[in-house]
């Protein structure tokens, strides 16, 4: 899945469905600056020499999903700038926004920015002409946000997964530290229950170019695991690049340094990273030696989570439910109500015991 263009990189990352790393690289607690996660540059194949980041400041709590109240948007004209609906993650988000606006009775003008800041600029100009009363902005280029804000209607704005300063009133997206902690704590519980917290190595498949997102999410993983099993031993922080092929190459190299290891903890900044590690382990005939946890609960990982006993669990990001946060809170803003500055996704840990309650696993 390593690609040479931003579009293909986004497709590779987001074909698995929240915190794809281009999206994850643009979300944080609070929102982070974007990273060049789709640059196509080769990842480092050597472990990263860095320390677990200090505990993050107190993070905002999650907000609950809210199904739009019928009639709550009657007479309203709202806007939504999509990231790029050629990728599944963005399309799921867009469909959810459309469904919730329809349920509320609001008119929603959808404009696909197609990963292009110039197109997003055209979107807000159209919103101004159309007289939208508030809009959600999921455009990729945070550096273009100020110009987009200025050109658009001066109405309430909710940023989606990517910071849109200075006009955003609220930011909705992943709570990276808490999502990481959730995955790490459940993984630690599994190791305490099954192996008395004994393992040979802890491999963290990271993406340093994601900056603070990488620090929060993967630092949260370590903090969660350590909350159950104590200080991590034999930590390997590896730049897997956030995509399956580069993660596979990087993890194959790690395996050669652990020839006798039978219990290797593997955590990833997204499911693509873990899928790459799993592919490398399978090629080496060592998939029974790794115990995995990922982030996203992406469609490409659902059957592994449901059927692979070594995929301990995953953290869901729910792009298909983004509209249940974005639309009701945007309606609140248009009505002059105050909303939280951070509207963070209520992540959920899923494993083989409950994933069928959350996603369709009938084809697995």
Secondary structure, 3 states (H helix, E strand, C coil): CCCCCHHHHHHHHHCCCCCCHHHHCCCCCCCCCCCCCCCCCCCCCCEECCCCCCCCCCCCCECCCCCCCCCCCCCCEEEEEECCCCCHHHHHHHHHHHHHHHHHCCEEEEEECCCCHHHHHHHHHHHHHHCCCEEEECCCCHHHHHHHHHHCCCCEEEEECCCCCCCEEEEEECCHHHHHHHHHHHHHHHHHHHHCCCCCEEEEEECHHHCHHHHHHHHHHHHHHHHHHCCCCCEEEEECCCCHHHHHHHHHHHHHCCCCCCCEEEEECCHHHHHHHHHHHHHCCCHHHEEEEEEECCHHHHHHHHHCCCEEEEEECCHHHCHHHHHHHHHHHHCCCCCCCEEECCCEEECCCCHHHHCCCCCC
